[in-house]
Amino acid sequence: MAEHRTMQRDALLDAARTLLSEGGTEALTFPALAERTGLARSSVYEYFRSRAAVVEELCAVDFPVWAAEVEDAMERADTADGKIEAYVRTQLELVGDRRHRAVVAISASELDAAAREKIRAAHGGLIAMIVEALGELGHQQPRLAAMLLQGVVDAAVRRIELGAAEEPQVIADAAVSRALHGVLA
């Protein structure tokens, strides 16, 4: 019984990812989840009490996977510059991934304060990964520099998602350059 519930919950989360990545938060409805999974609408409520609960679960499941990919890429780099480049590039490579598209859609949705705090904490963990590398480069305020660096990444993500005139690789190269050399690079 527990295995069946886990499989159903996973199917609902997978359907939620698809709905969010294809149609944004408006597409994430319980009738749509029921249709995608073949469950009765009332059965969806047995797993999640609200859309916000679905969103919270997606964050809890997907964000650590995404963060682990960033961390793995950084660990493979030999220098502080390489770690920063890996931090930026890996996040930008994940833009096309359904998990990432779902997380971005989630950030625009109506969440309660507790859910928003969980997302902020998860982002804080991501930012903490880069603080050490920035310290190695001599930044006097590596935490502040990390927050600003994440702002560059976030702006590049938005640019890629908007389907900007530039190719994603050009945007990624520019973001890495800004991260390593500043605006005048």
N, C-alpha and C positions, 0 to 999 in steps of 0.2 A: 504494500500500500504506500509506504513512504517513498519507494523508488518511483512509483507511478506519479505521485504528487510532484516529485522533483522533476520528472520528465515534462509534466504539464506546465509547471512553473517556467522551466527553461524554454519551452515552446512559446509561452506567452511573452517572455522577455525577448526572444528572437523576433517574434512578430512586432513587438513594440519598437525594436531597433529599426526594422524595415519601415514601419509606418513613419517613424520620426525622420529617418534619413530621406524618405521619398516625399513626404508631405508636411514635415514640420510638426509642431505641437498640435495644430488643428486636426491632423490626421489621427492622432492617438486618442481613440475613443474605445469604450468597452464594446460597442457593437462591432467595430472594425477588428478589435482583438479577437472577439468570438468568431467572426467570419474567417480570419486568417488561420485560426487554430482548430476550427471545427467544433469548438465548445459552445455550449449554450451561454448566452449573455449572463445569466444568473451564476453560472459556474465561474466566470471570470471574477466575480465579486468574492468568491470563496478564497481566491488567491490574493487579491489586492482590493483594498477598501476604496481606493480613489486613484485618479491619474497620478497624483503626486506620489502615491505609494509605489506605483510602477516606476516613476522617474527616480525615486530614491533608490530602489533596488537596482536599476540600471547603473546608477552612479557607483553603488557599492560593489557591483560585479565588474563593470567595465573599466572604471578609472584605474584600479590597481594594475590591470593587465597593460593598459596604455603606459602607465608610469614605469612599469617593469621594462617595457621595450625601450623607453628613453634611458633608463638607468643602465641597461645592458649595453646600449650603444656608447654611453659615456665611459663605461668601464673598459671598453675595448680601445679607447683613445689613450695615447701615451703622454700627451702634454695637456696643460691647462687649456690652451687654445683649441686643441683637438676635442676636449671635453665640451667646450662651449659650442663648437661647431656641431658636434653630435647631438647636443641638447636641442639646438635650433632645428637642424635638418630632420631629425627623427620626428619631432612634433609635426613638422610640415609634411613629411611623407605620410603621416597618419591621417591627414585631412581627408583623403579619399576613402578611408576605412569606415564601414558602417558604424562601428562603435564610436568613432570620433564624431561622425555626423549626428549621431543620436545625442552625444554629450553636448554638442553645440546647440542643437535644437532644444535640449533640456534647459540650457542656460537662459533661454528666452521665455520659458514657461512659468506658469503661476505656481510657485512653490511656497510652502510655509517657511517660517524662520529657521526651524530645525533642519529642514532639507537644505536650505541655502548655506547654513553653517557647515553641514557635512561636505558640501561641494567646496566651500572656501578652505576647509581643512585639507581636503584632498589636493587642491591646488597648492596649498602651503607646502605639502610634502614634495610636490614636483619642484617648486622653487628652491626648497632646501637642498635639493640635489646639486644645484649649480653654485651655491654660495661658496663652497670650498674652492672650486676652480677659480672663481673670481678673486678670492682671497689670495690664492697662489700668484695671481697676476698683479697683486699689489693694490687692489682696491681698498681704500680706507673704510668704506662702508659696503661690504660685499652683499649684505642682505638688501639694501636699497638698490644696488646695482642689479641684483637678481630680479627684483620686482620690475625694474625698468626693462631689463632684458626680456622678461616674460611679456611685457607690453609690446615689444617689437615682434615677438612671436605671434601674439594675439592679433596684431594688425596684419601681419603677413597671412595668417590663417583666414581672416576676413577677406583679404584681397583675393586669395585663391578661391574661396567659396563663392565670391561674387562673379567669378568667371571673368576676371580682369583681362585686359588686352594682353598683358604679359603672360608668358608661359609660366606654369608653376615653378619650373627650375630657375627661371630668371628671378622670380620673387624670392625663392629660397636662397639663391646666391646673394641677392641684395640684403636679405635679413641677416645672413651670416656676416657679411661685410660690416653692417651696422653694429652687430653684436661685438665684433672683434676690433673695429676701428673707429666707431662713432659716426656721426652724421656726415662728417667731411670726407669720409672714405670714398 
